[in-house]
């Protein structure tokens, strides 16, 4: 879900909202439906798109999520596509495509089975939007554009505000300063402004700051005439088209607002101009504004508030730490950038260097002065510069600085920039910078083909190294890293974000959620929402709900978005165990399930919260047609109320499938051991060796006397993966024979499955630590050995350093190989240059 927010004093436009929403929600058998909101700049296209993204019906329709990207005039398409790829596939945190084509194709494959809304905002060139036109028939693409014609798109031309809507906007902007006698002059001025929301907002701010409507109107008409005379001398305003007049209206509003700002404070005016050096659609925070304007924290805060109050900035989302952020409208941004190009900042100007690159160089110099070592990798993290450092270098015409940054090594011989990005928990920044460096190397081919080729080889080596490693560190060891201070919790979470296994994500959330700061707790909740397996998703939501710092309303909203009716009911039942106030909602969800088995299971689960619904659950169980399913639910209910045990036993005995019958009898044996002999006989009658071992190992938990039989059944299994799975089950038996199980584990030749089995033996109370450690050390592959060492380190911290070495070997090799690739190609570059 994109972090977007409606502007303060937002005025609803129901007609436009409903029209576009109907297009998005309509059933359509076409391969991919694209809708486009078009209209003048300042008309409110992005605001309408934001309102749609926040609409509950839209969110429910696109239950796999919503992606948002803002392109602007000169978009970095590869970086934007890569950002979406990493959001959808965390295992590709190190994904780096060389071409836009490759990235778009991979993105398309990721969306093949998803129901997602893809918002492509502020498209200037229709060709740019084509790369984001991906996904299945269940996806929709929503484009906002001023003039670009999107081929095949269902176009919606956003109209101007209506007079009542314009008046409501003025009222909200003025607040307590509004008086009824302002209605006529406000409507008249809105008409002159062409009913453009941005222009109306700017002029309303002027009135709120003390200007009278009449004098403001005169100044506006004078400025409009001046601008028109400069552009089209001899042409009257009445001879212009409506669209041309509205463009002049916007420019006149900007000019009047900036003139007033300049009159009040030249310093504040220059700080507005500096905003033009930032990328389009960037989030502006106080910490980065301090460097941008070279001011102290209180000055940055005061300036941001002033620019916001004058409508030069709009409010952004509040950070997890509670800090207000801001954004700048693209038209305002264009104005600021244009003023820089005109030399408004009066920076020392070397010959032949344009003003805009010079401004980027000045900003970079300010940032470097904040580094304790005057190097880029030691920059303080202000939430901005790490993400945009190489972008500013490119804009400053400092391509050599980009290449030098990517080749820099630290005192340990590792890639300094990779280590810096990893330290703040954002290795994806390094990946994006590799892609930028590669592109710059390609573009320099005509000027210096020798260095260009060498640089491209460097980036190819780095990319190959990154793509071979996807952060598969054992979760338990990650927790130890945090506990011992090797990592911050933010660094650990960056690796959790890359995990693809739903079960491992569940384990990670269980370990890290209690110690996550509020910002990462919400990240954990969002991570849970991205899980494809709804069973694990429901468990994660229930797990998070039990934490003291849980945002219960956020978890409840996530549970309600689960489309599968059974898993939604399951998630709600888990939340109801934490907050009984939602029990009635969970019960209603269970009753609404159409499948008879799923409905009965859901009701059965709720009996543990409120026993009064036992009879309803029993009725639901009795009408299940499938004999195995009916017996299963009756067995669960027998645990809650033993009076129906005989009925559950009869149902289990009637099952025809041998595995299902044995499993059902085994479950009942846990309730009453009287049926244990029958369950044991049924288990031995199973023909499939894995299923037989599975049921026998379950029975061994009921009666340890069966352990030798279950062990023999396990050893007879030919498939090593199946054998390891049953062995892990036997390790849970209270009186498990450690020596027998260790011998069985050592007999497994595949190192992956051997490690899988050995890890479970750590939990046996009678385990011989030294024997288990020796067996673990025979595993040659460091990655496969690491989880077992991690588990052993929890028993004896003396081997922590060994566990750490095994787990981090790949990470160290990654950084060192990156450094080697960079340094080796640098040496070749120097040699080639000399030659």
NUDO-155887 format. One record per residue (C-alpha): x, y, z. Coordinates in steps of 0.25 Angstrom, whole numbers, plus 5000, padded with zeros to 4 digits. Example, Ala and Ser with C-alpha at 12.3 -4.5 7.8 and 13.67 -1.06 7.14 Angstrom:
<sites>
504949825031 505549965029 
</sites>
This chain:
<sites>
500050005000 500750134996 500850235007 500050345001 499150455008 498050545004 498350695005 497850775017 496550845014 496250735003 494950764996 494250634991 493850634976 492850514976 492450514961 493950504957 494250404968 493050314964 493350314949 494750274950 494450174961 493450104952 494550084942 495450024951 494449924958 493749884945 493849744941 494649734928 495149614920 496249694913 497649654916 497949774924 497149894926 497750034926 497050164931 497550304929 497250424937 497650544928 497550694930 498350824932 499350834943 498850884956 497450824953 497550714964 497850584956 498850534966 497950564978 496750494971 497750374969 498050384984 496650384988 496350254979 497550184986 497050215000 495650164996 495250045004 494449984991 495750004983 496649934993 495649814995 495649794980 497149794979 497449714991 498849684987 499249824988 499449964981 500750014975 501050164972 502050224964 502250374960 502950394947 503050534943 503750594931 505150524933 504850394940 505850284944 505050174938 506050064942 506050104957 504550124957 504349984952 505349924961 504649984973 503349914969 504149784967 504749794981 503349824987 502749694981 503949604982 504849624994 505749514990 506249614979 506749724988 507949714980 507249704967 507849794956 507449784942 508249854931 507149894922 505749954924 505249834916 505749734925 505249794937 503849814931 503749674927 504149624941 503149714947 502049654938 502349514942 502249554957 500849614955 500349494946 499549434958 499249564966 498149654967 498749794968 498549934965 499750004958 499750154959 500650234949 500550374953 500950504945 501250434932 501850534922 502250434911 501350324907 502550234904 502950244919 501650184924 501750064914 502850004923 501850004935 500749944927 500849804932 500149694940 498949604938 497549624935 497249644950 498149764950 497849904946 498750024942 498350164946 499050274939 499050424942 499550514931 499450654926 499450634911 500050504908 499150404900 499250264906 498850174894 497650084897 497350144911 496050174916 496150324917 495450414927 495650564925 495650624939 494750754939 495050884946 494450904960 492950944960 492651074966 492151014979 493450924980 494351044978 493551124988 493651014998 495151004996 495251154999 494451145011 495351035017 496651105013 496151235021 495551165032 495151255043 495551375034 494351345025 493151435025 491851425017 492151555009 493351485003 492451394995 492251474983 493751524981 494251384984 493351324973 493751444963 495251414966 495051264964 494451294951 495651374947 496551264951 495851164942 495351084955 496751024956 496950964970 498451004971 498151144967 496951164976 497751114988 498951204985 498051324985 497251284997 498551285005 498851425000 497451475006 497651395018 498951475020 498251605020 498051645005 496751685000 496051614989 495951744981 497351784981 497751644979 496951634967 497551764961 498951704963 498551574957 498051634944 499251724943 500251604945 499451524935 499451634924 500951654927 501251504925 500351494912 501051624906 502451554909 502051434902 501051474891 501151634889 499951694881 499051574885 497851604894 497451514906 496051504900 496751444887 497351324895 496751194897 496151154910 497351064913 498351174910 497651264919 497751164930 499151144928 499451294929 498551294942 499451184948 500751264945 500151394950 499751324963 501151274965 501751404961 500851484971 501151384982 502651384980 502651534979 501951544993 502951434999 504151514993 503551644999 503351585013 504651505013 505751495002 506351385011 505051305010 504951324995 506351274993 506051155001 504851124992 505751134980 506651034986 505550934985 505750924970 507050844972 506250724978 505650614970 504150614966 503150564976 504150554987 503850555002 504350675009 504850655024 505450755034 506750675035 507050685020 506550835019 507650865029 508650835019 507850885007 507851025013 509051015022 508251055034 508051005048 506850915052 505951015057 506151105044 505850985035 504550955043 504151105043 504351115028 503650985024 502451035032 502451165025 502551105011 501451005015 500551115021 500651195008 500351075000 501651054993 501750925000 500650815003 500650725015 501250585013 501050465022 501550475037 502750385039 502750275049 503450355059 502350465058 503150565049 502250645039 502750635025 502450715012 502350704997 502450804986 501450804975 502150784961 501750914956 502350984968 503550894966 503650934951 503651084956 504751064966 505650994956 505351094945 505851204955 507151134958 507351124943 507151274942 508351294952 507451344963 508251274974 509551364970 510451254973 511951264969 511851234954 513051164946 513051194931 512251094923 511551024935 510051034935 509351084948 508650954951 509850864951 510550964959 509450964970 509550814971 511050824973 510850924984 509850834991 510750714990 511950804996 511050835008 510750695010 512150655009 512550755020 511550685029 512350555028 513350535039 514350475030 513950565018 513650435010 512250395005 512150265012 512250335026 511050425023 510050445034 508750375030 507650485029 506650395022 506950465009 508450465004 508750325003 507550294994 507950414985 509450434986 509750374972 508550444966 509150584971 510550534965 509950514952 509150644952 510450714956 511150654944 512050574954 512050434947 513450414951 512950424966 511950324964 512950224958 513950254970 512850234980 512550104975 514050064975 514350114989 514850014999 514750025014 515849995024 515449845024 515549835009 514049825007 513249914998 513050045006 511750085000 511149955000 511549945015 510950085018 509650045011 509549915018 509849985031 508550065030 507749945026 507549985012 508449905003 507549934991 508050074990 509450004986 508749924976 508050044969 509450124969 510050004962 509050014951 509250164950 510750144949 510550044939 509650134931 510650254932 511750164927 510950124915 510650264912 512150304912 512550204902 512650304890 513550394899 514550284904 514150144900 515350084907 514850134921 513450114918 513649964915 514549944928 513450014936 512349924930 513149804933 513249854948 511749874949 511549734942 512349664953 511749744964 510349704959 510649564957 511149554972 509949624977 508949534970 509649414975 509349454989 508049484995 508149495010 507849355014 508349365028 507749275039 506649355047 507149305060 508549355057 508049495053 507349505066 508749475073 509449585064 508449685070 508549635084 510049645084 510049775077 510649735064 509449785057 508349885059 506949835059 506749915046 507949835039 507349705043 505949745038 506549785025 506949635023 505549585028 504949675017 505649585007 505149455012 504149375003 503749265012 502449295018 502749205030 504149275032 503449415032 502549365043 503749315051 504449445049 503249535053 503149445065 504649475069 504749625065 503349685067 503549695082 504749785081 504349865068 504250015069 502850065065 503250095051 503749955049 502549895056 501649955046 502649905035 502449765041 500949775040 501049815025 502049705023 500949605028 499949665019 500849635007 500949485010 500249405000 499949285008 498649325016 498849225027 500249285031 499749425029 498549405039 499549345049 500449465047 499349555050 498949475062 500449475067 500549625065 499249655073 499849595085 500949695087 500749815096 501149915086 500149855075 499349945067 498049865068 497249945058 498349935048 498349775050 496849775049 496749855036 497749755030 496949635035 495749695028 496449705015 496649555014 495849505003 495749365006 494549345015 495149235024 496449295026 495849435029 494949365039 496149295045 496949425046 495749495053 495649375063 497149395066 496949545068 495649515077 496549435086 497349565089 496149665089 494749595092 494049725086 494149665072 493649525076 492349555069 492949595056 493849465056 492549385059 491849455048 493049425038 493049275042 491549265040 491649325026 492649225021 492049145010 492849015010 492248925021 493548875026 494249005027 493049065034 493048955044 494548965047 494449115049 493249095058 494048995066 495149085068 494249195073 493749095084 495049115091 494749255093 493249245096 492749105100 491249145098 491449125083 491848975084 490448925080 490449005067 491848955064 491448815067 490248825057 491148885047 492048765048 491048665047 490548715033 491948695027 491748595016 493248555014 493548445025 494948485028 494648635029 493448605038 494248515047 495348615048 494448725053 493748635063 495048595068 495448745071 494048765078 494348635086 495548715092 494648825096 493448735101 493748585104 492248555104 492348535089 493548445089 492748325085 492148395073 493548445069 494148295070 492948235062 493248345051 494748315051 494548165050 493648185038 494748255029 495148165017 496448235014 497548165023 498348285025 497248375029 496648265038 497948245045 498148395047 496748415053 496948305062 498248355067 497648495070 496548425078 497648345085 498148475091 496748495097 496548355102 497648245102 496548135101 496648145086 498148145085 498347995081 497348015070 498048135065 499348065065 498847955057 498248045047 499648115046 500347985043 499347955032 499748085024 500448045011 501148175008 502448175017 502448325019 501048335024 501248205032 502448275039 501648405041 500548335048 501448255057 502348375061 501048445065 500648315073 501948315080 501648455086 500448385093 501148255097 502648255097 502648105096 502348125081 503648205079 504448085075 503448045064 503348185059 504848195059 504948065050 503848115041 504548245039 505848175036 505148095025 504748215017 505648225005 505448375002 506448455010 505548575011 504348495016 505248425026 505848555032 504448605033 503948485041 505248495049 504948635053 503548595058 504148485066 505148575073 503848645079 503548515087 503748535102 504648405103 505348415090 506648335089 507648435085 508748335081 507848265071 507348385065 508748445063 509148315056 507948325047 508248475044 509748445041 509248335031 508648445023 509648475012 508948605006 509548715015 508348805014 507448695020 508448645030 508548795035 507048795035 507048675044 508148715053 507548845056 506348775062 507248685071 507748815079 506448825086 506548675092 506748695107 507748575107 508548625095 510048605096 510548745092 511948705088 511448585079 510448675072 511448785070 512448685064 511348635054 511048775050 512448805047 512448695037 511548785028 512448845018 511448955013 511549075022 510149125019 509548985022 510348975035 510049115040 508549085045 509048965053 510249045059 509249155062 508349065070 509549005077 510049145081 508749165089 509249045098 510649085099 511149225096 512549175094 512249135080 511549265076 512849315069 512849195060 511349205057 511549355054 512749315045 511949215037 510649305036 511449425032 512449365022 511549385010 511249525014 512749555016 513049495003 511949574996 512549705001 513949664998 513549614984 512949744981 514149814986 515049724978 514149744966 514249894967 515749894970 516149794960 515449874949 515950004954 517349944952 517049904938 516450044936 517750104940 518550014932 517650034920 517750184921 519350174922 519350084910 
</sites>
